[in-house]
Amino acid sequence: MSTDNVIRLRMGSAHNDREEALPLPADWNATMCPPRGGKALTPERIRDAFAQPVGMAPIRKAAKGARHAVILVDDFRRPTPAEALCLHIIDELNAAGLDKSQLSIVLANGAHRTMTRRECRARVGSAYGRVDTVVSHDAYSTDARFLGFTSATTPVLVNEVAARADFSVAISMMYPHGLTAWSGGAKMVLPGISHVSSIRAHHCRSWAGPWGGPWAGAPGKCRARRDIEEAAALFGLDAVACAVMNPNKEMCGLCVGHPIKAHRKAVSVARRVGRTDVDGLAPDLVISNAYPIDADPTQLSKATLPVRSFGVPVLLVVDYADPSPYHGTYDGPLAAYNRLPAPELRPHTDEHLMNADVFMYCPQYGDTYIPRDTKWYYDNNWEHLTAALARRFPAANVAVFPAAPIQIPHRDARPDLNPTLR
């Protein structure tokens, strides 16, 4: 941990990736709390991950005899190196005997809005021209196939293009998750390519009691995660490629293989990469940077959950690629949502400043981004915001999490968070 009065944070992961120097009030004592991190994988190590997968034969062998293969890819809201991983998987599928006409890519948006053609091309890059079909999943499309029910009675309806394939590989990124303990793997099926009815049935239970979480917990003990993995088994997910990213948005870990076994190994890697030493830290305020999962407002919980344990107000830093807070599970069809009147901007008042528990610096605030939550205190001017915060928090001790969504606070006085990965 290091102390400074100017913090340097990366922002705009999905559209304007850069480092910003952000000055703090002179009487603040700021402590930078980076995660342990990891070195970017070399091309050789990436090839090794495909050559020696976890719990299964290499894809080039496992896919032999398949008539059609689909690659499920997480959407632009995650910094997963989708193009590079798609190209590796396509090479594996070609080696198994499948040609371009037998390959599809489905962008697993879940209930987020569908991606535009330009966004799809940007997401998968040169892989776009090496497959027959690229589809951006629409959770409200009726072009879906019913595959059955999980043991928790979640109906599994999935994208028809994906369902037609007889071999499937899912690409995703690993980070702690509030509803399913960890992201990635089978989540590319549910919610990734599922109909909104399936997503709603699963998500609405995830908020309740022992069904969802705990954040960064043991995935095998999370009922919501087990439900997702049952859905993926009904779909017939054959393999996963789970990427672990460091604070510089570099892939520092990759686990390829069996949908559950490779996922659990990736969780263990992500725990090491995200471990953040906070022993003895007692801040008055936490600055939580939403990078590298800062593409839209539906991702904000990824930046708040890691720092809740401090029990102090939080200042979020975020720069969206898509400032719309739309989520189809809760907001209904996108066209109807877009016709709703925009919320009104809330004026800054001393009462608001002194009572808010969450503050946000966002360049789009008041222009393309008008938030729904009026309890938070927002500003698009860093100097104006920090001057106001200096009145609320004079001579404050401030902890800074530079890549909060991938970070796991750790105190040496207590055991590591849920080390069991079963």
Sequence and secondary structure as in RCSB ss.txt:
>XXXX:A:sequence
MSTDNVIRLRMGSAHNDREEALPLPADWNATMCPPRGGKALTPERIRDAFAQPVGMAPIRKAAKGARHAVILVDD
FRRPTPAEALCLHIIDELNAAGLDKSQLSIVLANGAHRTMTRRECRARVGSAYGRVDTVVSHDAYSTDARFLGFT
SATTPVLVNEVAARADFSVAISMMYPHGLTAWSGGAKMVLPGISHVSSIRAHHCRSWAGPWGGPWAGAPGKCRAR
RDIEEAAALFGLDAVACAVMNPNKEMCGLCVGHPIKAHRKAVSVARRVGRTDVDGLAPDLVISNAYPIDADPTQL
SKATLPVRSFGVPVLLVVDYADPSPYHGTYDGPLAAYNRLPAPELRPHTDEHLMNADVFMYCPQYGDTYIPRDTK
WYYDNNWEHLTAALARRFPAANVAVFPAAPIQIPHRDARPDLNPTLR
>XXXX:A:secstr
 EEESEEEEEE TTT  EEEEEE  TT EEEE          HHHHHHHHHS BSS  HHHHTTT S EEEEEE 
TTS   HHHHHHHHHHHHHHTT  GGGEEEEEE TTS    HHHHHHHHGGGGGGSSEEEE  TT S EEEEEE 
TT  EEEEEHHHHT SEEEEEEE  EETTTEE SGGGGTTTTTB HHHHHHHHHHHTSGGGS  TT  GGG HHH
HHHHHHHHHHT  EEEEEEE TTS EEEEEEESTTHHHHHHHHHHHHHHEEE TT   SEEEEE TTS SSGGGT
HHHHGGGGGG S EEEE   SS     HHHH  HHHHHTS         HHHHHH SEEEE TTBTTTB  S TT
SEEES HHHHHHHHHHHSTT EEEEETTGGG EEE TTS  S     
